[in-house]
Amino acid sequence: MMSSLSRRSILQLAGGAAALPVASGLLGGGAAHAASGTLTIAYNVNLPSFDPTVGLSAVNPTIQSIYQSVFDPYIGQAPDLSFKPGLLTKWGWNADRTKINMELRKGATWHDGSPVTPDDVVWSLQRAADPKGGNPIQFVWSKVGNYKIDGNTITGDVLQFEPTLFKWMAFLTGYILPKAYYQKVGAEGFEKAPIGSGPYKVDAFERNAFLRLKAHPGYWGGKPAFETVVFKFVTDPTSRVAEMESGGSDLTFEIPYEEFDRLKAKPGLAGVAKPVSDIAMIFITDIAPMLDRNVRLAASHSIDKKAIVDRLLRGYGVPISTLEAPGYEAFDPSIKVAYDPDLAKSLLAKSGYSPDKPVKFTIQTTRGFKPKDYEMIQAIVGMWRKVGIDANIEVYEIAKHFELRARHALAPAAFYNWGNAIGDPSTSTGFAMFGPSPHCAWKGKDLVERIGPLWGEKDEAKRIAGYKAVDKYIAEEGEVIPLFQYVQPIIHKKSLKVVAQANGMILPQLISPA
Amino acid sequence: MRWGEIIRRLVLVPPTLFGVAVIVFVLLRVVPGDPISMMIPPGASQADIGRLRALYGLDQPILHQFVSWLGQVVQGNFGRSISVRQDVLDLLLTRLPATIELTLLATLIAVVIGVLAALVGILARGRRAEWAVDGGVGVLLAIPDFLWALILLLLFGVLVPLLPISGRIDPQVEIDFHSNFYLIESLLTGRLDVAAALLRHMILPALALALPFSAIIARLLKASLVEAEDQDYAQIARARGYSRPSILLNEVFPNALIPTVALGGVQVTLLLGGTVLVERIFSYEGIGNMAIDAVINRDFPLIQGLVLTFAVLFIVLNLAVDALVTLLDPRLRHG
């Protein structure tokens, strides 16, 4: 009896539940459309954490667009990577570089209406410099201390000269947070209800789904064009394309170039594709056979970068010869590494290699981490084979790349992309090629001796010139293979006016109705 | 399976979970790539890296880390997520309901489609319609859930944009919920408009998960129906003059259901595993979507918490299926 009742109950439950969706008028209404006054962005990564100064998210360049919508950096950055006043209206060193001075903007307010004070600035800098605070860039912020406040002016002592200090104030972890509010609610409370002084304030957050922002009426830079901004976290590129085609979002980016070309030709949509501060490169590790200069140079000269950009990236890329891309401060267009397969063959011949007797090594790459990364390495390996290089491709995850690089255990060649949103040579050539840096694959003394003195160089012109000379030397020695500068594809509704940023950020405050 | 067997398996749950905990903990630390290597900024020195490692306790020997973590887990503290910077248990409890609701809806859809396909197939036995149903079931089975997700996304999100393709609810909608079981809560509180809005978001991911599962149910049930229909009790009922549909529904179906539940129930765990990719594609805020981010960021505490949660879910599901089969089958119930 009981069993038959149970069976019947189960069947009745199943039948009743199956009828539910029909009764709910499930298919009523179409796909979601952006409401009037609302800008919806299909964003390519999730937002793990709100505190922009601590932990993993703080050093993820892709998340900075969201942070810069809610929080103000100390110093602003223009679309061309140049620096402009942010919450700080003036900043600089004294003559002998022993002190820094900063002037805080008057009239700026936090999202709760309280004023942004010099005390907030000092507290943010001291918190960032605290070794136990969890700020990954702590080693930069700790180089200044003993702050003093006089009105809206803040001064500090230089404990160790860091030429890029003010540049960092526009980028990773360089944000001013509200001291009083943070101390009142604590770290957990801040994560649940963050406030900043940026153009938008947090209105609703559904983790891994969306972040809804509302315009900050008291924003010092003027009220942004859209009252509401929604960041939809759509991490799958196919889904982001579908978001645009279905009208569910007004703007997206980081989609395959084929899709970018297809979508921008559709009625109602437009595309922007501008080079950004992110380059593709191949690390050379100072192990055999890369200790042979002929092999390194042959590997460089046998790569047709223009063909790779044209054929694999549909022309969306700028071939480069150094780690400095156009727009970076130490970019020198006179340094050229030409595509010359005959030169590559003759260099290899000098070391006893030929297409019949090739030099062999492994090249590591990610697959799908960056557009066409694996296909690009396949093409390069094909070009190498023609001149006498037989490279074996090893695919790995990006996390493994980071760990191998930190342990100086990469293969002789390893593909990577290097971002440099502040455009300074120390954060490209400097950290990528200076032996003691955990990011460097080429640990040779030659570069340690050349780059070392530039870290503390107080004469800015001399410092930039020094890096240009280092870049020239690296190109002549083939100690790294720069490939090209990435181009960021942005698709948006034609009804929008979008300002593309060279640092790759998608800032809603710079988007307005066309 | 007798009730005693279920109790015996309940006793085995703690050692099973301990084994899972050991494996995931050790594997995460042996496989290259840790959260610190993902966090190293340009310019960090070895001392800076060491400082970060110490901050997250990763400088300790693995055994020390494990004992410390396990001691906390036993007290209900799963640690703090490195990437999200929140309590892992809180995160899991917040996100798990979304996945449970999605899995329940997918199971419901799969059961309806699977049972209907099996019944139509058996009623049309020996005719062309049976071939058509079998062919359709074959197609459902041949395409994995994540591919169904992409097909449905393009079909109903782009070609015929009837349904939303991302999230759990419209970002513009302002609704307060008391629990994280949004759908169940809105149904229980009679907010049918909210339930409809939630279902509109859930239907595509649920369908993507349900279609291959429905094919499994259809195949299992149809095979059981064929076998049960040839049994003596069915032949006797036919000899007594009962119609075939009546025999199928009242006599054959309840008996055929038992092996289908026993075998198909286990497949629910696979469906749960499928949520990882499907939730990602539809930007659905369940634990599957969170799992991918946790792995990308090498967020050890969160991965450990997620794996333990999945393990508990799998164990509970398997036990529930066994209990259901015992309940349905008098032979098992009474020994």
Interface residues (C-beta under 8 A of the other chain):
Chain A: S3 S4 S6 R7 A14 A17 A18 L20 P21 S24 G25 L26 L27 G28 G29 G30 A31 A32 A35 T38 T40 A42 N46 P48 S49 D51 V54 G55 L56 S57 V59 P131 K132 G134 P136 I137 Q138 F139 V140 L172 A187 E188 E191 A204 E206 R207 N208 A209 F210 R212 T228 V230 K232 F233 V234 T235 D236 T238 S239 A242 E243 E245 S246 G247 G248 E397 A399 K400 F402 E403 L404 A406 S426 T427 G430 F431 A432 P436 S437 P438 H439
Chain B: P32 G33 D34 P35 S37 M38 M39 I40 P41 P42 G43 A44 S45 Q46 D48 I49 R51 L52 L55 S81 I82 S83 V84 R85 Q86 L91 T94 R95 L108 V111 V112 V115 L150 L153 L154 G157 V158 P161 L162 L163 P164 I165 S166 G167 R168 I169 D170 P171 Q172 E174 L187 L192 A195 A196 L199 R200 I203 P254 L257 R280 I281 F282 S283 Y284 E285 N289 M290 I292 D293 I296 N297 R298 D299 L327 L328 D329 P330 R333
